[in-house]
Amino acid sequence: MKITLFISLLSTFIQMKITAQVKWQLNKDTVVAWHYADGDEFNTQTLNTNKWKYWYGWGRSIFSNREQAYYTDGLNHELKDGCLNLFAKRERLEKRTIDWLEDTASLYRGETNFGQNKRVFEYSSGMIQSHEKFKYGYFEIKFKMPEEKGYWPAFWLYGGEEIDWMELKTEKKNAIHVGRHSPKPEENRMRNYIRKKTWGDWVYFKGNLSCEWNIVSGEWTPEYLKYYLNGECIAYSKLSLNTEKVLCANLAVPGNNGPFKPGPKPNIKRSGDFTIDYIRIWSNDPKTKNINTANTFENHGHSKIGKTKLKSKTRFLYGKKKIHANEGLTVTLLPLKNNQFELQVLGKKIPSTSHYSILDSDKAFIYTEGLKFGSSIIDLNTYTGNSFELKINYLEQTVTHKLDKN
């Protein structure tokens, strides 16, 4: 992919020479282009096991968290209407926590003995973990969490180091727990006013994670981590994490004496679904091999996204205001079937002057519309040309991108 970039005091102009999946961060004085690297739209009838595992690879549960569920090989996974549903069931299973260890092996973390490898699990549940490892990028999940209380959905990266883009507790419809864990203990504790505490906490906002579609995203660079909800930055951590990591999404069942307690009430026999519309991974390396999967992206009617608003901004999680002074919108363009494109716009505030235009090959305007929060469909079926140009205007930034009819 060839990228031409011109920067001046007044404008930024990006032109891409081929049609592809692309995401732009339109900041107040810069444009960052992200290129589709990997992901899953979950449009198939069965899970792609060349891409995903059904368990962590090193265990069927995180025993040191005192979790109650055993992650099954696809029995707690359902693909339907372009979504992956993960669910937990209350059922008694006698299984090995770590497949390759003997039944009577003891499970240790540090010097603490967590009991025997083969044990009774009170629940089954579903998770996915990528075979591929990632290093840096932009990671996003579009989802709805279960209504029932007591469950612990999560979306995170792990590889010795850990980045928790989101951990949820289904009792909290308007809160996301963000976190990250370095193998260096001194990097995990930061000063919060007069005392030090482990970085990470609940972020509260106006919105509902069960009733509406929401998008949680994470930006991982060599210098920092940024956490986003529907395009609004909700947390920032200046930390260098540089180990390759696998990507996980799971529905944990916490114990009543461990993290994210309590678990669900015993009378709940099956959780609602942790419904995942898609998971996408983007790279800002222009040499990224762009996967031309136009037929993979489909409009399933999941376009409406919850309108959320951050309630509080603590310096401990959010950082200084100047860190966020440049932030603007995130705009994603995806090719669909039948000469259609999806334009997704996320962000805290969209200026009324921001708009996009479709131009023909002679640079003549076909139509212009204001940028709107959420997803819009660009339909080129009624136009006779074979190629068009998308032009986006945001404040002093201008982005153009070629669209080819399929």
C-alpha positions in Angstrom: 0.0 0.0 0.0 1.3 3.4 -1.0 0.6 6.3 1.3 1.2 9.9 0.4 1.2 12.3 3.4 1.4 16.1 3.3 1.4 18.1 6.5 1.0 21.8 6.9 -0.2 24.2 9.5 -3.6 24.2 7.9 -4.3 20.7 6.7 -3.3 17.1 6.5 -4.0 15.2 3.3 -3.8 11.4 2.9 -4.5 9.6 -0.4 -4.4 5.8 -0.7 -4.0 4.2 -4.1 -6.1 1.0 -3.6 -9.5 0.2 -2.1 -9.1 -1.6 1.3 -10.2 -1.7 4.9 -8.9 1.3 6.6 -9.2 3.3 9.8 -8.3 6.9 10.4 -7.7 8.7 13.7 -8.6 12.2 12.7 -7.0 14.3 15.4 -7.0 18.1 15.6 -3.7 18.5 13.8 -2.7 15.1 12.6 -4.1 12.0 10.9 -3.1 8.5 11.8 -3.9 5.7 9.3 -4.5 2.2 10.5 -4.5 -0.8 8.2 -6.6 -4.0 8.7 -4.2 -6.7 9.9 -6.5 -9.5 11.2 -9.8 -10.2 12.9 -13.0 -12.1 12.7 -16.5 -10.9 11.7 -18.0 -14.3 12.9 -20.1 -14.7 9.7 -19.4 -18.4 9.4 -21.5 -21.4 10.7 -18.6 -22.6 13.0 -15.7 -21.0 14.7 -12.6 -20.7 12.7 -10.3 -22.9 14.7 -7.3 -22.1 12.5 -7.6 -18.6 14.0 -8.9 -19.4 17.5 -8.4 -21.9 20.3 -11.2 -22.7 22.8 -9.0 -22.5 25.8 -5.9 -20.7 27.1 -3.5 -23.4 25.8 -2.0 -23.6 29.3 -5.2 -24.2 31.2 -9.0 -24.6 31.2 -9.4 -22.0 33.9 -7.3 -19.5 35.7 -7.2 -21.5 38.9 -5.3 -18.8 40.9 -8.4 -16.5 40.3 -10.5 -19.2 41.9 -12.8 -19.2 38.8 -15.7 -21.7 38.8 -15.9 -22.4 35.1 -14.3 -25.0 32.8 -13.8 -23.7 29.3 -15.1 -26.2 26.8 -14.2 -27.1 23.3 -17.0 -25.3 21.5 -19.9 -26.4 23.7 -20.4 -22.9 25.0 -20.1 -21.1 21.7 -22.8 -20.3 19.2 -22.4 -18.5 15.9 -25.7 -16.8 14.8 -26.7 -13.8 12.7 -23.1 -12.7 12.2 -22.2 -12.9 15.9 -20.3 -15.1 18.3 -22.2 -15.9 21.5 -20.3 -17.1 24.5 -22.4 -18.4 27.4 -22.0 -20.1 30.8 -24.0 -23.0 32.1 -24.4 -24.3 35.6 -23.4 -27.9 35.4 -21.1 -30.1 37.4 -18.0 -31.2 35.5 -15.1 -33.3 36.8 -12.2 -32.2 34.5 -8.5 -31.5 34.5 -7.6 -27.9 34.8 -4.4 -28.4 32.8 -4.9 -31.1 30.2 -1.4 -32.6 30.1 -0.9 -32.9 33.9 -1.8 -36.0 35.9 -5.1 -35.9 37.8 -3.3 -35.8 41.1 -0.8 -33.1 40.2 -0.8 -30.0 42.5 -1.4 -26.6 41.0 0.9 -23.9 42.3 1.2 -20.2 41.8 4.4 -19.1 43.6 4.3 -20.9 46.9 0.5 -21.1 47.1 -1.0 -24.5 46.4 -4.4 -24.2 44.7 -5.3 -27.9 45.0 -5.4 -30.9 42.7 -5.4 -30.7 38.9 -8.5 -32.7 38.4 -11.4 -31.1 40.2 -15.1 -30.4 40.1 -16.1 -27.3 38.2 -19.6 -25.9 39.0 -19.9 -24.3 35.5 -18.9 -24.6 31.9 -18.2 -21.5 29.8 -16.9 -20.2 26.5 -13.8 -18.4 25.5 -11.6 -17.8 22.4 -7.8 -17.2 22.3 -5.9 -16.4 19.1 -3.2 -18.7 17.7 -1.4 -15.7 16.4 0.6 -13.4 18.6 0.5 -9.6 18.2 2.9 -6.8 19.0 1.5 -3.3 19.0 -1.6 -2.2 17.1 -5.2 -1.1 17.5 -7.6 -3.8 18.9 -11.4 -3.5 19.0 -14.4 -5.5 20.0 -18.1 -4.8 19.4 -20.3 -6.5 21.9 -23.2 -6.8 24.3 -22.7 -8.3 27.7 -25.2 -10.6 29.5 -28.0 -9.2 31.6 -27.6 -11.7 34.5 -25.6 -10.7 37.5 -22.4 -12.5 38.6 -20.5 -13.0 35.3 -17.1 -11.5 34.2 -16.7 -10.9 30.5 -13.3 -9.8 29.3 -11.2 -8.7 26.2 -7.5 -8.8 26.8 -3.9 -9.5 25.6 -1.6 -11.9 27.3 2.1 -12.9 26.9 3.9 -12.7 30.2 2.7 -9.1 30.3 -1.0 -8.5 30.3 -3.2 -5.7 28.8 -6.9 -5.8 30.0 -8.7 -3.6 27.4 -11.9 -4.4 29.4 -13.0 -6.5 32.3 -16.7 -6.3 33.1 -19.0 -7.3 35.9 -22.5 -7.9 34.7 -24.0 -6.1 37.7 -22.3 -2.9 36.5 -24.1 -1.9 33.3 -22.2 1.4 33.1 -18.6 0.6 34.1 -15.5 -0.9 32.5 -12.5 -2.1 34.5 -9.2 -1.3 32.7 -5.8 -2.7 33.6 -2.4 -3.7 32.6 0.3 -5.9 34.3 4.0 -5.7 33.8 6.3 -8.5 35.0 8.3 -5.7 36.8 6.4 -5.1 40.1 7.6 -1.5 40.3 5.9 -0.7 37.1 2.5 -1.8 38.3 2.2 0.5 41.3 1.8 4.2 40.7 1.3 7.2 43.0 -2.3 8.2 43.4 -2.2 11.4 45.4 -0.4 10.5 48.7 -0.1 6.7 48.3 0.8 4.1 45.7 -1.7 1.7 44.2 -1.8 -0.8 41.3 -2.7 0.9 38.1 -6.2 0.0 36.9 -9.7 0.6 38.2 -13.3 1.0 37.2 -14.3 3.7 34.7 -17.9 4.9 34.9 -19.9 6.4 32.1 -23.4 7.1 31.0 -24.7 4.2 28.9 -25.6 0.5 29.1 -23.4 -2.4 28.1 -26.2 -5.0 28.1 -28.9 -3.3 26.1 -26.8 -1.6 23.4 -24.0 -2.4 21.1 -20.7 -0.8 22.3 -17.2 -0.8 20.9 -14.2 -1.1 23.2 -10.8 -0.4 21.6 -7.2 -0.3 22.7 -4.2 1.4 21.2 -0.9 -0.3 22.1 2.3 1.5 21.1 5.9 1.1 22.4 5.4 4.1 24.6 1.8 4.0 25.9 -1.6 2.3 26.1 -4.9 4.1 25.3 -8.3 2.7 26.1 -11.4 3.8 24.2 -15.2 3.4 24.6 -17.1 4.2 21.4 -14.2 6.4 20.2 -13.8 8.4 23.5 -10.5 7.8 25.3 -11.3 6.6 28.9 -7.8 5.7 30.2 -4.2 6.2 29.4 -1.0 4.6 30.7 2.5 5.6 29.8 4.2 2.2 29.9 6.5 0.3 27.6 5.2 -3.3 27.1 7.0 -5.0 24.3 6.3 -8.7 24.5 4.2 -10.5 21.8 0.8 -11.4 23.1 -2.2 -13.6 22.2 -5.7 -12.0 22.1 -8.5 -13.4 24.3 -12.2 -12.9 24.8 -14.0 -14.9 27.5 -16.9 -15.1 29.8 -15.5 -16.0 33.3 -17.5 -17.2 36.2 -15.8 -15.7 39.3 -15.6 -17.5 42.6 -17.2 -16.0 45.7 -13.8 -15.6 47.3 -11.7 -14.3 44.4 -11.4 -11.4 42.0 -14.6 -9.8 40.6 -16.7 -11.7 43.2 -19.4 -12.7 43.7 -20.3 -15.3 41.2 -23.9 -15.8 39.9 -26.7 -17.1 42.1 -27.1 -20.9 42.0 -30.6 -20.6 40.6 -29.3 -19.1 37.3 -28.8 -22.2 35.1 -27.5 -20.4 32.0 -26.1 -17.0 31.6 -27.3 -14.7 28.8 -24.9 -14.3 25.9 -21.7 -12.4 25.8 -22.4 -11.4 22.2 -19.5 -10.4 20.0 -20.3 -8.8 16.6 -16.6 -8.6 15.6 -13.0 -8.4 16.7 -10.6 -6.4 14.6 -6.9 -5.8 14.8 -5.2 -2.9 12.9 -1.6 -1.9 12.3 -0.2 1.5 11.6 2.6 0.0 9.6 1.9 0.9 5.9 3.7 -2.3 4.9 1.0 -4.4 6.6 -0.4 -7.0 4.2 -3.9 -5.8 3.8 -6.3 -8.8 3.7 -8.8 -8.2 0.9 -11.8 -9.8 2.5 -14.6 -7.7 1.0 -17.1 -10.6 1.2 -16.3 -11.1 4.9 -17.7 -7.8 5.9 -21.5 -7.8 5.9 -24.3 -5.6 7.2 -26.2 -7.7 9.7 -28.3 -4.8 11.1 -26.0 -4.3 14.1 -25.1 -0.8 13.0 -26.6 1.1 16.0 -23.9 1.9 18.6 -24.6 3.1 22.2 -24.0 6.8 22.8 -21.9 6.8 25.9 -20.3 9.6 27.9 -17.5 9.4 30.4 -18.6 10.5 33.9 -15.3 11.2 35.6 -11.7 11.6 34.6 -9.2 10.8 37.4 -5.6 11.7 36.7 -4.6 8.2 37.9 -6.4 6.5 35.0 -6.9 9.4 32.5 -3.6 11.2 32.8 -3.1 14.9 32.4 -5.6 16.8 30.2 -2.9 17.8 27.8 -2.4 14.2 26.8 -5.9 14.2 25.3 -5.9 17.7 23.9 -5.4 16.5 20.3 -8.0 13.7 20.2 -10.8 13.8 17.7 -12.7 11.1 15.7 -12.1 7.6 14.6 -13.4 6.8 11.1 -13.5 3.3 9.6 -14.2 2.4 6.0 -15.1 -1.2 5.1 -16.1 -2.7 1.7 -19.3 -4.7 1.8 -21.0 -6.7 -0.9 -22.9 -5.3 -3.9 -21.0 -2.0 -4.3 -21.6 -0.9 -0.7 -19.3 0.5 1.9 -19.7 1.0 5.6 -18.5 4.3 7.1 -18.3 4.1 10.9 -17.7 7.3 12.9 -16.8 7.2 16.6 -15.8 9.9 19.0 -16.9 12.1 21.9 -18.0 15.1 19.8 -18.5 15.5 16.1 -18.3 19.1 14.9 -21.3 20.2 12.8 -18.9 21.3 10.0 -17.4 17.8 9.6 -18.7 16.0 6.5 -17.8 13.4 3.8 -18.3 13.6 0.0 -18.3 11.2 -2.8 -16.6 12.4 -6.0 -16.6 10.9 -9.4 -13.4 10.2 -11.4 -13.5 13.8 -12.7 -13.5 15.1 -9.1 -17.1 16.3 -9.5 -19.3 16.0 -6.3 -21.9 13.3 -6.4 -23.2 14.0 -2.9 -22.1 15.3 0.5 -23.3 14.4 3.9 -22.4 15.4 7.5 -20.4 13.0 9.6 -22.8 11.2 12.0 -22.0 9.1 15.0 -22.3 5.3 14.3 -22.4 3.5 10.9 -23.6 4.8 7.5 -23.9 2.8 4.3 -22.4 4.3 1.1 -24.2 2.7 -1.8 -22.6 3.1 -5.3 -25.0 0.9 -7.2 -26.8 3.8 -8.8 -23.7 5.4 -10.3 -22.3 4.4 -13.6 -18.6 4.9 -13.0 -16.2 2.1 -11.8 -14.2 4.2 -9.3 -15.0 7.0 -7.0 -13.3 9.0 -4.3 -14.3 9.4 -0.7 -13.3 12.7 0.8 -13.6 13.4 4.6 -13.3 16.8 6.1 -12.7 17.2 9.9 -11.7 20.6 11.2 -8.5 21.3 9.2 -7.9 17.7 8.1 -8.8 16.3 4.7 -8.6 12.6 3.9 -9.3 11.1 0.5 -9.6 7.4 -0.4 -10.3 5.7 -3.7 -13.4 3.4 -3.9 -13.7 0.8 -6.6 -17.0 -0.9 -7.5 -17.0 -4.6 -7.1 
